[in-house]
Amino acid sequence: MKIRFQADESLSYALIQAVLRWDATIEFITAQQAGVMGFGDPEVLASAAQSGRLLVTSDKATFPNHFAEFIAQQESPGVIVIPPRLTTAQIAEELFLIWLAMEAEDWTNRITYLPL
C-alpha cells in the first residue's frame, strides 16, 4: 500500500506544497485537516494510526518518547522526524523519495530521522 502522510502542527503548509509539487497524487494532510490542531502528541499519534498515515513532525524533543510509549500499547504507521537544518527543498525531496520507493508497511512501528 502507498504511504499516506499526516503532518503535525509543527510543519508548514509550504512544506506540504513542496512535496506535492514532486507528485500531486501524494496524500499529505495537514494537522488541521486531520483535526488535531492543539492536540498533544499521544492524540496526534492516535489520529495518524486510526487513519493509517505516516506522521511527519519536526518535534524531536517530545515525539520520540511519546512514540515509544504509543507502540508499546498499539501499532503505529510510523513517524518521520525532520531536523531544522534541512531546507524545505531537501525535506520535500526526501519525503518524495520515501513515498516513491517504499510501502506503508515498511514503516510500521518505525521512527526515522531525516536525512535517510
Solvent accessible surface area in square Angstrom, and as a share of the most:
residue,aa,sasa,rsa
1,M,145,0.65
2,K,80,0.34
3,I,2,0.01
4,R,66,0.24
5,F,0,0.00
6,Q,1,0.00
7,A,1,0.01
8,D,9,0.05
9,E,91,0.41
10,S,57,0.37
11,L,25,0.12
12,S,62,0.40
13,Y,133,0.51
14,A,62,0.48
15,L,9,0.04
16,I,4,0.02
17,Q,57,0.25
18,A,9,0.07
19,V,0,0.00
20,L,42,0.21
21,R,181,0.66
22,W,119,0.42
23,D,42,0.22
24,A,90,0.70
25,T,103,0.60
26,I,7,0.03
27,E,80,0.36
28,F,14,0.06
29,I,38,0.19
30,T,23,0.13
31,A,4,0.03
32,Q,138,0.61
33,Q,125,0.56
34,A,28,0.21
35,G,46,0.44
36,V,4,0.02
37,M,101,0.45
38,G,69,0.66
39,F,107,0.45
40,G,37,0.36
41,D,21,0.11
42,P,62,0.39
43,E,88,0.40
44,V,8,0.04
45,L,2,0.01
46,A,29,0.23
47,S,23,0.15
48,A,2,0.02
49,A,21,0.17
50,Q,155,0.69
51,S,44,0.28
52,G,31,0.29
53,R,23,0.08
54,L,5,0.03
55,L,0,0.00
56,V,0,0.00
57,T,0,0.00
58,S,42,0.27
59,D,39,0.20
60,K,117,0.50
61,A,82,0.64
62,T,57,0.33
63,F,3,0.01
64,P,33,0.21
65,N,104,0.53
66,H,54,0.24
67,F,6,0.02
68,A,58,0.45
69,E,108,0.49
70,F,21,0.09
71,I,58,0.29
72,A,87,0.67
73,Q,161,0.71
74,Q,90,0.40
75,E,117,0.52
76,S,4,0.02
77,P,27,0.17
78,G,1,0.01
79,V,0,0.00
80,I,0,0.00
81,V,0,0.00
82,I,4,0.02
83,P,13,0.08
84,P,115,0.72
85,R,174,0.64
86,L,25,0.12
87,T,77,0.45
88,T,63,0.37
89,A,73,0.57
90,Q,85,0.38
91,I,14,0.07
92,A,1,0.01
93,E,76,0.34
94,E,38,0.17
95,L,0,0.00
96,F,25,0.11
97,L,85,0.42
98,I,2,0.01
99,W,23,0.08
100,L,101,0.50
101,A,86,0.66
102,M,42,0.19
103,E,73,0.33
104,A,24,0.19
105,E,103,0.46
106,D,68,0.35
107,W,1,0.00
108,T,55,0.32
109,N,59,0.30
110,R,90,0.33
111,I,52,0.26
112,T,16,0.09
113,Y,105,0.40
114,L,3,0.02
115,P,62,0.39
116,L,117,0.58
